[in-house]
């Protein structure tokens, strides 16, 4: 039963005393941009084998936290571990343990899809035969086989997301970290990608998924963290975080907003409309 009139209570599970145990752990991550604090002493544990959703409003610090935790940007303070490896003190095994899709980072888009996957396999020193077999399976599963030799720069936004996901999966990482993985992806492909992620987690992988789409997180993930102003407001199993509400209601309960002020935008189809037929009168 929903209780939208009551404010949800924070649920913050205790952090592991050993940050190498979770699939991904961050401790006191902090990042400033000028006078603005993007990530504010953020600490979080993501258990192994979880489908973990990270949600928050625009500008909440989700993507910045991911870039810090994965070594794409250096924090002003704090530490991060992936699959037990310190991201900054021991970066190579940490990066070998993760597959990464971050929205907006540059991609080798002058390559075709097969060339891109072959290039990534070479960078990771994978067996070329394994790369070929896995690439064929990934391109077929994600509906990219028919793209043939088309360069990624000529892909649609949805196709680009899918080839980036294929690249993140190619080396069968321990932890898959995805920032807005289904944005611009059509519903058929979106459902298929969700099945791929469920199968991956069921076989022992960990998915960390950042998204604005509450329905996606609620339907796919078994754990969730709500982040705002660079801090974790609540985290844990989805049912513990929702507290009998929908995830959308819980989210709004924590971050606020969601309602127009009385009288706001009253001019839309109201009585003070401009007569479009008379706009040109008086001009000659």
Phi and psi in degrees as a GROMACS rama.xvg file:
@    title "Ramachandran Plot"
@    xaxis  label "Phi"
@    yaxis  label "Psi"
@TYPE xy
-80.6659  146.036  UNK-2
-132.511  66.4005  UNK-3
-64.5135  -21.1842  UNK-4
-76.9284  -15.297  UNK-5
-100.939  138.935  UNK-6
-73.1265  133.652  UNK-7
-67.6863  150.352  UNK-8
-96.4943  138.5  UNK-9
-61.3724  141.863  UNK-10
-123.294  110.613  UNK-11
-125.579  95.6389  UNK-12
-63.2411  151.391  UNK-13
-63.412  145.062  UNK-14
-76.9798  147.811  UNK-15
-65.0067  135.652  UNK-16
-65.5099  -18.8985  UNK-17
-117.731  102.185  UNK-18
-69.1621  -6.03034  UNK-19
-83.439  -8.66649  UNK-20
-77.3886  -45.5226  UNK-21
-66.4802  164.374  UNK-22
-64.3082  -40.6569  UNK-23
-141.404  131.826  UNK-24
-136.961  137.287  UNK-25
-129.032  145.155  UNK-26
-132.473  116.735  UNK-27
55.6815  36.4827  UNK-28
-62.9696  132.957  UNK-29
-139.879  136.246  UNK-30
-146.547  126.578  UNK-31
-110.059  142.809  UNK-32
-122.158  96.7169  UNK-33
66.5263  -124.877  UNK-34
-89.8585  -2.77795  UNK-35
-95.8604  131.418  UNK-36
-92.5872  110.378  UNK-37
-83.8771  -40.1062  UNK-38
-131.289  126.051  UNK-39
-119.421  89.5731  UNK-40
50.4397  47.0922  UNK-41
-81.5112  130.196  UNK-42
-127.575  139.785  UNK-43
-162.531  143.463  UNK-44
-115.888  134.904  UNK-45
-117.738  113.504  UNK-46
-68.7385  152.951  UNK-47
-65.9681  140.555  UNK-48
82.2823  3.5897  UNK-49
-85.578  152.947  UNK-50
-101.351  98.5413  UNK-51
-110.134  119.656  UNK-52
-97.5778  137.775  UNK-53
-118.077  118.657  UNK-54
-126.119  156.291  UNK-55
175.593  160.773  UNK-56
-68.0473  169.235  UNK-57
-57.4146  135.492  UNK-58
80.1367  11.2858  UNK-59
-75.8803  -18.8722  UNK-60
107.783  7.93  UNK-61
-62.0795  -55.045  UNK-62
-66.4138  -38.288  UNK-63
-62.1264  -42.8987  UNK-64
-59.32  -42.3232  UNK-65
-64.5175  -43.5266  UNK-66
-65.0229  -33.9299  UNK-67
-70.9423  -44.3557  UNK-68
-67.9681  -24.7456  UNK-69
-102.215  0.196257  UNK-70
88.6147  7.50097  UNK-71
-77.3449  -23.9109  UNK-72
-139.506  150.614  UNK-73
-94.344  128.398  UNK-74
-72.7576  156.627  UNK-75
-74.2758  -27.4422  UNK-76
-158.568  161.405  UNK-77
100.275  172.035  UNK-78
-137.951  162.469  UNK-79
-143.841  146.535  UNK-80
-130.64  138.54  UNK-81
-125.677  122.907  UNK-82
51.5991  36.5158  UNK-83
87.8029  -1.74288  UNK-84
-105.839  131.103  UNK-85
-68.5613  120.416  UNK-86
-62.6923  -34.6479  UNK-87
-98.2897  -32.6894  UNK-88
-82.6662  -26.466  UNK-89
-140.351  64.273  UNK-90
-67.4993  -35.3439  UNK-91
-62.2682  -53.2482  UNK-92
-65.6352  -29.652  UNK-93
-62.5036  -45.3184  UNK-94
-73.4484  -29.0784  UNK-95
-67.6312  -25.145  UNK-96
-86.0039  -7.4546  UNK-97
-123.027  150.281  UNK-98
-111.807  137.966  UNK-99
-132.939  129.635  UNK-100
-129.801  107.83  UNK-101
-115.863  129.264  UNK-102
-62.3105  126.289  UNK-103
91.7535  -3.7935  UNK-104
-79.468  153.521  UNK-105
-61.8951  149.926  UNK-106
-133.707  154.661  UNK-107
-75.9909  75.5775  UNK-108
-85.036  2.39149  UNK-109
-89.637  1.27088  UNK-110
-97.7968  156.215  UNK-111
-77.5191  170.173  UNK-112
-57.0016  -51.904  UNK-113
-60.7891  -38.9764  UNK-114
-64.6663  -39.9707  UNK-115
-61.0791  -46.6847  UNK-116
-66.8678  -38.3527  UNK-117
-63.0966  -40.237  UNK-118
-64.599  -44.7525  UNK-119
-62.2676  -41.1591  UNK-120
-61.6115  -38.9026  UNK-121
-65.2764  -40.883  UNK-122
-61.163  -35.1081  UNK-123
-89.842  4.68589  UNK-124
57.8453  39.0418  UNK-125
-81.7202  155.397  UNK-126
-60.9038  124.373  UNK-127
-55.1637  -35.5069  UNK-128
-66.7892  -38.4262  UNK-129
-66.0382  -42.5319  UNK-130
-60.1579  -43.9098  UNK-131
-61.6682  -47.213  UNK-132
-63.4533  -46.5432  UNK-133
-67.5247  -38.8193  UNK-134
-61.2024  -44.4715  UNK-135
-59.5189  -44.977  UNK-136
-65.6775  -43.8215  UNK-137
-66.0817  -45.1253  UNK-138
-62.8963  -38.4128  UNK-139
-69.4439  -45.0181  UNK-140
-64.0644  -34.1937  UNK-141
-94.3542  6.32773  UNK-142
71.7609  30.1242  UNK-143
-108.71  -0.24523  UNK-144
-59.9294  -39.4095  UNK-145
-70.7329  -12.974  UNK-146
-68.6587  -21.821  UNK-147
55.7043  -126.197  UNK-148
-92.3953  10.6875  UNK-149
-60.2651  134.309  UNK-150
-72.9785  150.327  UNK-151
-61.1791  -31.3319  UNK-152
-59.5018  -24.2563  UNK-153
-96.7931  3.24183  UNK-154
-71.3398  156.122  UNK-155
-71.8393  168.999  UNK-156
-61.3207  -40.3973  UNK-157
-66.5974  -41.3531  UNK-158
-63.6894  -37.5065  UNK-159
-63.3366  -42.7136  UNK-160
-59.5424  -39.5441  UNK-161
-69.4865  -38.0406  UNK-162
-72.1438  -31.9787  UNK-163
-66.9354  -37.7921  UNK-164
-64.8765  -41.8902  UNK-165
-58.9816  -41.5704  UNK-166
-65.284  -35.4494  UNK-167
-70.4028  -28.565  UNK-168
-89.2674  -18.1128  UNK-169
-52.5065  -42.5613  UNK-170
-94.0962  11.8313  UNK-171
53.8344  64.1368  UNK-172
-73.3958  163.953  UNK-173
-72.3194  -37.1769  UNK-174
-129.559  128.71  UNK-175
-110.234  118.99  UNK-176
-115.311  116.501  UNK-177
-126.931  123.667  UNK-178
-104.057  112.008  UNK-179
51.1469  57.7667  UNK-180
-71.1286  -21.7725  UNK-181
-107.442  6.37118  UNK-182
-63.8623  127.784  UNK-183
74.4509  4.25811  UNK-184
-88.9788  136.86  UNK-185
-68.6082  158.209  UNK-186
-58.6396  -37.1033  UNK-187
-64.6622  -48.5775  UNK-188
-65.7966  -35.5955  UNK-189
-61.3182  -42.9783  UNK-190
-65.6274  -39.5755  UNK-191
-65.4316  -41.0319  UNK-192
-64.1064  -39.8863  UNK-193
-60.7476  -38.6151  UNK-194
-66.2203  -39.639  UNK-195
-60.0996  -43.4374  UNK-196
-68.0817  -39.1839  UNK-197
-62.805  -44.1127  UNK-198
-63.8561  -40.8159  UNK-199
-61.2068  -44.6095  UNK-200
-69.0796  -37.8528  UNK-201
-62.9621  -28.9984  UNK-202
-88.3336  5.51508  UNK-203
113.668  -5.00193  UNK-204
-78.6467  164.963  UNK-205
-119.464  131.657  UNK-206
-111.219  126.788  UNK-207
-114.049  116.536  UNK-208
-126.273  119.282  UNK-209
-99.4421  130.932  UNK-210
-157.416  152.87  UNK-211
-90.9058  -10.4168  UNK-212
-90.4164  101.677  UNK-213
-62.5666  -38.0871  UNK-214
-62.7311  -37.0121  UNK-215
-64.2961  -49.0644  UNK-216
-63.7414  -43.1549  UNK-217
-66.7014  -35.4679  UNK-218
-83.2642  -24.7026  UNK-219
-104.425  -40.1718  UNK-220
-91.3328  148.131  UNK-221
-100.166  -15.1991  UNK-222
-131.039  155.423  UNK-223
-152.75  148.875  UNK-224
-128.172  135.301  UNK-225
-102.895  123.523  UNK-226
-117.357  138.201  UNK-227
-151.247  143.383  UNK-228
52.8839  35.1677  UNK-229
75.2614  13.4447  UNK-230
-129.6  154.867  UNK-231
-83.0283  119.987  UNK-232
-86.7763  -37.0015  UNK-233
-160.209  152.547  UNK-234
-160.474  158.393  UNK-235
139.459  -163.136  UNK-236
-60.5494  145.755  UNK-237
-53.2877  -43.4512  UNK-238
-65.1153  -35.6901  UNK-239
-68.0277  -35.9651  UNK-240
-74.7578  -41.333  UNK-241
-69.1977  -35.3486  UNK-242
54.5933  44.9774  UNK-243
84.7398  -1.89338  UNK-244
-99.6439  177.513  UNK-245
-77.5152  158.162  UNK-246
-64.2608  -33.4131  UNK-247
-61.8642  -47.6285  UNK-248
-62.8788  -40.4785  UNK-249
-64.1391  -44.0558  UNK-250
-57.3581  -50.5133  UNK-251
-64.4003  -36.0613  UNK-252
-60.8668  -32.6759  UNK-253
-85.9455  -41.1669  UNK-254
-98.3964  -13.2756  UNK-255
82.6329  178.091  UNK-256
82.9439  -163.129  UNK-257
93.7263  -3.13212  UNK-258
-137.308  142.277  UNK-259
-79.6259  146.462  UNK-260
-67.2919  146.854  UNK-261
-58.7715  129.473  UNK-262
87.9559  -9.30896  UNK-263
-66.3034  136.701  UNK-264
59.7757  27.4471  UNK-265
-64.1923  -17.6275  UNK-266
-72.2102  -16.265  UNK-267
-67.57  112.621  UNK-268
58.1794  26.7591  UNK-269
-93.9061  -161.481  UNK-270
-85.8977  -8.62629  UNK-271
-101.282  35.7605  UNK-272
-74.3335  146.512  UNK-273
-80.9922  134.449  UNK-274
-74.9839  105.018  UNK-275
-61.3881  -27.4207  UNK-276
-70.8849  -18.4746  UNK-277
-104.444  3.84692  UNK-278
-61.3109  -33.2472  UNK-279
-89.6662  -4.58975  UNK-280
-67.3574  142.988  UNK-281
90.112  -7.56458  UNK-282
-99.9137  129.636  UNK-283
